[in-house]
Amino acid sequence: MRPVVPPFNLFTSMSETTNTAPSFPGARAGKRKRRWLPLAGVALLAALLVAGLWPRPQPVEIATAARGALRVTVEDEGMTRVVNRYVVAAPVSGQLRRVEWKAGAAVQAGKTVLAVLETGAPDLLDASRLAQAEARLGGAVAAVEAASAQVSRAQASHALAKVDRERVRSLWASNTVSRQEVDTADMREQVAAQEKRAAEFGLKVAEYERQQAEAVLQRGRAGGPVPADPGVTVLSPVTGRVLRVFQESSRMMAAGSALMEVGDPADLEVRVEVLSRDAVVVQPGARVLLEQWGGAEPLEARVRWVEPSGYTKISALGVEEQRVNVICDLVSPPEARPTLGDAYRVEARIVVWENPDVLLIPAGALFQREGRMRAFVVESGVARERGLVAGRSNGVMTEVREGLKEGDRVVVYPGDKVVEGRRVKELSITPR
């Protein structure tokens, strides 16, 4: 008998061959590596998700609290005008000869003939008008006496103000008084000088009116001098320049009609139109800086007074505004403003408060919450909300009285994305 041979199975043989293969350490290590690969991929994906969702530092603008000077001003437009101006009028009725003077011409008090009126007859006044002329002359004489007394008073006030200024300056040199008292003394001396100058101008005008009244009365009296050419000359009352010519052509003029306006264009003041809510904080003697007048450097002036009555003015946007005139005297000498004239436009900055040494931060760093001013202070890259006490502000910088110290870094214009504990970083601005 032939022996029975089992059939050959390829898969069984391979399986047996595989199972019976020897095990090596390198093969086991490769299996472990392949087992940790999925876990490493999951960990990497989780790390990427966390990194993507982790809040990034908010870029913000940061400023540092520092000590410096703060000046609070009221800014508005102003216009120059001659302080002491005089409107020359016709003393009598008559035919005006053509006026040859133009605006800007130089004139001298009591010498320059501004106009000539032809009356046509030497007897200018009847009995009634003669009495009026005598009364007018008496009033002119009284006005001269009053103006002379006013000049004496202004001179005495100016002399006293000069003595007080020198006394205060000597005390300031020995550190006995403050700088503010020195500025106040200087302001009083300047105001007294302006009042003295105005009083002297008033005396000249009163004397001119007396002379005119006396000339009219002499021509109207019986037996008065009868000139060959019956004309009344009108002389300049002050030394200065012709500002405006109201009537240039020859025509019949009534007594009291305005002919021209004369004055000294170097003697200027500034009328500033401010809002009524700003006028209440402006005090006489306050410093005024005049800019945009045409020169390279700003001019300096002082507030003389704030008018007690306001008026309504329509703005460029059609809004009704209550305005008040603030009158300022120029302190800068005429040599610093040789081309500045009457009715010129200027930009005025009236100083209502200033301090040379206060702690300052940008006004945009402040916000109000729960009735108190607050700011975000950056500490180790984290925004911390802090309450503080704010003082004066000029719209750009604000005084901090409590809550911050010099060197603290604050967030400017924080916005809604900056909250307590939020990580922030300084916004880098590339200069153009």
C-alpha positions in Angstrom: 0.0 0.0 0.0 1.1 3.4 -0.8 1.3 5.8 2.2 -1.3 8.7 2.3 0.4 12.1 1.8 -1.7 15.1 3.0 -2.3 17.8 0.4 0.0 20.8 0.4 -1.7 24.1 1.6 0.2 27.3 0.6 -1.5 29.6 3.1 -1.1 27.2 5.9 2.6 26.9 5.2 3.1 30.6 5.1 1.2 31.1 8.3 3.2 28.5 10.0 6.3 29.9 8.6 5.4 33.3 10.0 4.4 32.1 13.4 7.5 30.1 13.7 9.7 33.1 12.6 12.0 34.3 15.4 11.2 37.6 17.2 13.8 40.5 17.0 14.1 43.5 19.4 14.1 46.0 16.4 10.8 44.7 15.2 9.2 45.3 18.6 10.5 48.9 18.7 9.0 49.7 15.3 5.6 48.5 16.5 5.8 50.9 19.5 6.7 53.8 17.3 3.8 53.2 15.0 1.5 53.0 18.1 2.4 56.5 19.4 2.2 58.3 16.0 -1.6 58.9 16.3 -1.3 60.1 19.8 1.4 62.6 18.8 -0.8 63.9 15.9 -3.7 64.4 18.3 -1.5 66.3 20.7 -0.1 68.5 18.0 -3.6 69.3 16.7 -4.8 70.2 20.2 -1.8 72.5 20.7 -2.5 74.2 17.4 -6.1 74.7 18.4 -5.1 76.1 21.8 -2.6 78.4 20.2 -5.2 79.6 17.7 -7.9 80.2 20.3 -5.6 81.8 22.9 -6.4 85.5 23.3 -3.7 87.7 21.7 -2.5 91.0 23.3 -4.6 93.9 22.2 -2.5 96.5 20.3 -3.1 99.9 21.9 -1.6 103.4 22.0 0.3 104.0 25.3 1.4 107.3 26.9 3.5 108.0 29.9 2.4 110.3 32.7 4.9 113.1 33.0 5.2 116.4 34.7 5.0 119.6 32.6 3.3 122.9 32.0 -0.4 123.1 31.3 -2.1 126.1 29.9 -5.9 126.4 29.6 -7.1 128.9 27.0 -10.2 130.3 25.4 -9.7 130.5 21.7 -11.7 132.6 19.3 -11.4 135.2 16.5 -10.7 138.8 17.1 -10.3 142.1 15.2 -8.0 145.0 15.8 -9.2 148.6 16.1 -7.7 151.9 16.9 -8.2 152.8 20.6 -8.5 156.5 20.3 -10.3 157.4 17.0 -12.0 160.7 16.2 -14.8 161.3 13.6 -14.2 164.7 12.1 -17.6 166.4 11.5 -18.7 169.6 9.7 -19.0 172.3 12.4 -21.4 174.4 10.2 -23.5 173.9 7.2 -22.0 174.8 3.9 -20.5 173.7 0.6 -17.7 171.2 1.1 -14.7 171.6 -1.1 -13.3 168.4 -2.6 -11.3 166.5 0.0 -7.9 165.5 -1.3 -6.9 163.3 1.6 -6.7 159.5 1.3 -6.8 156.8 3.9 -3.3 156.4 5.4 -2.2 160.0 5.0 -0.3 161.4 8.0 -1.8 164.4 9.8 -0.8 166.7 12.7 -2.9 168.0 15.4 -4.0 171.7 14.9 -1.9 172.0 11.7 -3.3 169.8 9.0 -6.3 171.2 7.2 -8.7 168.3 6.6 -11.6 170.1 4.9 -12.9 173.5 4.0 -16.6 174.5 4.1 -17.8 177.5 2.1 -20.6 179.2 4.0 -21.4 181.9 1.4 -21.9 184.6 4.0 -19.9 185.9 7.0 -23.0 186.1 9.2 -23.6 182.4 10.0 -25.8 182.6 13.1 -29.0 184.3 14.0 -29.9 185.2 17.6 -31.1 181.7 18.4 -28.2 180.0 16.9 -25.9 182.5 18.4 -27.1 181.5 21.9 -26.7 177.9 21.1 -23.1 178.5 19.9 -22.3 180.3 23.1 -23.7 177.4 25.1 -21.8 175.0 23.0 -18.6 177.0 23.7 -19.3 176.9 27.4 -19.8 173.2 27.3 -16.6 172.8 25.3 -14.6 174.8 27.9 -16.1 172.7 30.7 -15.1 169.5 28.8 -11.6 170.8 28.5 -11.4 171.3 32.2 -12.8 167.9 32.9 -10.4 166.3 30.5 -7.5 168.1 32.1 -8.6 166.8 35.5 -8.8 163.3 34.1 -5.3 163.6 32.7 -4.0 164.6 36.1 -5.7 161.7 37.7 -4.4 159.3 35.1 -0.9 160.6 35.5 -1.1 160.1 39.3 -2.4 156.6 38.9 0.3 155.7 36.5 3.0 157.1 38.8 1.6 155.1 41.7 1.4 151.9 39.6 5.1 152.4 38.5 6.2 152.7 42.1 4.2 149.6 43.1 5.7 147.6 40.2 9.2 148.5 41.2 8.5 147.7 44.9 7.0 144.3 44.0 9.9 143.5 41.6 12.4 144.3 44.4 10.5 142.0 46.7 10.4 139.3 44.1 14.2 139.5 43.7 14.5 138.6 47.4 12.0 135.7 47.0 9.4 137.5 49.2 6.5 137.6 46.8 5.3 135.2 44.1 5.5 135.5 40.3 1.8 136.1 40.1 2.0 139.2 42.2 4.8 140.5 39.9 2.6 139.9 36.8 -0.4 141.6 38.5 1.8 144.7 39.3 3.0 144.8 35.6 -0.6 144.5 34.4 -1.7 147.4 36.7 1.1 149.6 35.4 0.3 148.8 31.8 -3.4 149.5 32.3 -2.6 152.8 34.1 -0.3 153.8 31.1 -3.2 153.1 28.7 -5.6 155.1 30.8 -3.1 158.0 30.9 -2.7 157.9 27.1 -6.5 157.8 26.6 -6.9 160.7 29.0 -4.3 162.8 27.1 -6.1 162.0 23.8 -9.4 163.0 25.3 -7.9 166.3 26.4 -6.7 167.0 22.8 -10.1 166.2 21.4 -11.8 168.5 24.0 -9.4 171.3 23.2 -10.1 170.8 19.5 -13.8 171.0 20.0 -13.4 174.2 22.1 -11.5 175.8 19.3 -14.1 174.8 16.7 -16.9 176.2 18.9 -15.0 179.4 19.5 -14.3 179.9 15.8 -18.0 179.4 14.9 -19.1 181.8 17.6 -16.6 184.5 16.5 -17.9 184.3 12.9 -21.5 184.5 14.0 -21.2 187.5 16.2 -21.9 191.0 15.0 -18.7 192.9 14.2 -16.7 189.7 14.0 -13.9 189.3 11.5 -15.1 189.0 7.9 -12.6 187.0 5.8 -12.2 187.6 2.1 -13.0 184.0 1.4 -15.9 183.0 3.6 -14.8 179.5 4.4 -14.5 177.4 7.6 -11.4 175.3 7.8 -11.5 172.0 9.7 -8.2 171.1 11.3 -7.0 167.7 12.5 -7.8 167.2 16.2 -5.0 164.6 16.8 -1.7 163.5 15.3 -1.9 160.3 13.4 -3.3 159.1 10.1 -6.5 159.3 8.2 -8.3 156.0 8.8 -11.4 156.5 6.6 -12.8 159.3 4.3 -16.6 159.3 4.5 -17.2 162.2 2.0 -14.6 163.0 -0.7 -16.6 164.8 -3.4 -17.7 168.4 -3.2 -21.3 168.7 -2.0 -23.6 170.6 0.4 -23.1 169.4 4.0 -25.2 169.9 7.0 -23.7 170.8 10.4 -22.6 167.6 12.2 -22.2 165.5 9.1 -19.2 163.1 9.3 -16.3 163.9 7.0 -13.5 161.5 7.9 -12.1 159.4 10.7 -8.5 160.0 12.0 -6.5 158.3 14.7 -3.1 156.7 15.5 -2.9 153.2 13.8 -0.1 152.2 16.1 -2.3 152.6 19.2 -4.4 149.4 18.7 -6.6 147.3 20.8 -8.2 143.9 20.0 -11.9 143.0 20.3 -12.4 139.3 20.7 -15.9 137.7 20.3 -16.1 134.8 22.7 -19.1 132.6 23.7 -20.9 133.8 26.8 -20.1 130.5 28.7 -16.4 131.2 28.1 -16.6 134.9 28.9 -17.5 134.2 32.5 -14.1 132.6 33.2 -12.1 135.5 31.6 -10.7 138.0 34.1 -9.2 141.4 33.4 -5.4 141.3 33.3 -5.4 137.8 31.7 -2.7 137.1 29.1 -3.7 136.9 25.5 -1.7 135.4 22.6 -2.5 136.8 19.2 -1.7 134.3 16.3 -2.4 134.2 12.6 -2.1 137.9 12.3 0.5 137.7 9.5 3.7 137.7 11.5 6.1 134.9 12.4 5.8 135.3 16.1 2.6 135.6 18.2 1.8 139.0 19.7 1.0 139.5 23.4 -1.9 141.4 24.8 -3.8 141.8 28.1 -7.5 141.7 28.8 -8.7 145.2 29.8 -12.3 144.4 30.4 -15.1 142.0 29.5 -18.2 143.8 28.3 -21.2 143.2 30.6 -23.7 142.8 27.8 -23.8 140.1 25.1 -25.5 139.8 21.7 -26.7 137.1 19.4 -24.7 136.1 16.4 -25.4 133.5 13.7 -22.5 131.1 13.2 -21.4 129.8 9.8 -23.5 126.7 10.4 -26.6 128.8 11.0 -26.7 128.3 14.8 -27.6 131.2 17.1 -24.8 131.9 19.6 -24.6 134.3 22.5 -21.3 136.3 22.1 -19.5 138.7 24.4 -16.8 141.2 23.4 -13.5 141.0 25.3 -11.4 144.1 24.9 -7.6 143.5 25.0 -4.7 146.0 25.0 -1.6 145.1 22.9 1.5 144.7 25.0 3.9 144.0 22.1 5.6 147.2 21.0 4.7 148.8 17.6 8.1 147.8 16.2 7.0 144.1 16.4 3.8 144.8 14.4 4.6 147.5 11.9 2.1 146.3 9.3 -0.8 145.6 11.6 -3.6 148.1 11.1 -7.2 148.9 12.0 -9.9 146.2 11.5 -7.4 143.4 10.9 -8.3 139.8 11.8 -6.4 137.8 14.4 -6.7 134.5 16.3 -6.8 135.1 20.0 -5.9 132.7 22.8 -7.0 134.0 26.2 -5.1 132.3 29.0 -7.6 131.6 31.9 -5.3 129.2 33.9 -1.7 128.0 33.7 0.7 126.0 35.9 4.3 125.2 35.0 4.5 122.0 36.9 1.6 119.5 37.0 1.2 115.8 36.3 -0.2 115.3 32.7 -1.7 112.6 30.7 -3.5 112.7 27.3 -7.2 113.7 27.6 -8.1 110.7 25.5 -6.9 108.3 28.2 -9.7 109.2 30.5 -13.2 107.8 30.7 -16.0 108.0 33.2 -17.6 105.1 35.0 -19.8 105.1 38.1 -19.5 108.9 38.4 -15.7 108.9 38.6 -12.9 109.4 36.1 -10.8 106.3 35.3 -7.9 105.2 33.1 -6.3 101.9 32.2 -2.8 101.6 33.6 -0.4 99.1 31.9 1.3 96.8 34.5 3.5 94.0 33.2 1.7 94.0 29.9 -1.8 93.8 31.5 -4.4 96.6 31.5 -5.5 97.5 35.0 -8.5 99.9 35.5 -7.7 102.6 38.1 -9.8 105.5 39.4 -8.2 109.0 39.6 -9.0 112.6 40.3 -8.6 114.8 37.2 -8.0 118.6 37.3 -7.8 121.2 34.5 -7.8 120.2 30.8 -7.1 122.0 27.6 -8.7 119.4 25.4 -5.3 117.7 24.6 -3.7 117.2 28.0 -5.3 116.8 31.4 -4.0 117.4 34.9 -4.1 114.4 37.3 -4.2 115.3 40.9 -4.6 111.8 42.5 -4.5 108.2 41.3 -1.3 108.2 39.2 2.3 108.9 39.6 5.0 110.1 37.3 6.1 107.3 34.9 2.9 105.3 34.9 1.9 104.1 31.4 -1.8 104.6 30.4 -3.8 103.4 27.5 -4.9 106.2 25.1 -8.4 105.8 23.6 -8.9 102.3 25.1 -12.2 101.4 23.3 -14.4 98.4 24.1 -11.8 95.7 23.6 -9.7 96.8 26.5 -11.1 95.5 29.8 -9.7 94.8 33.3 -7.0 92.1 33.0 -6.7 92.2 29.2 -3.2 91.7 27.9 -2.1 94.6 25.8 0.9 95.6 23.7 2.0 99.0 22.5 0.9 99.8 19.0 3.9 100.5 16.8 3.4 103.5 14.5 5.5 103.6 11.4 6.5 107.2 10.6 5.8 108.3 7.0 
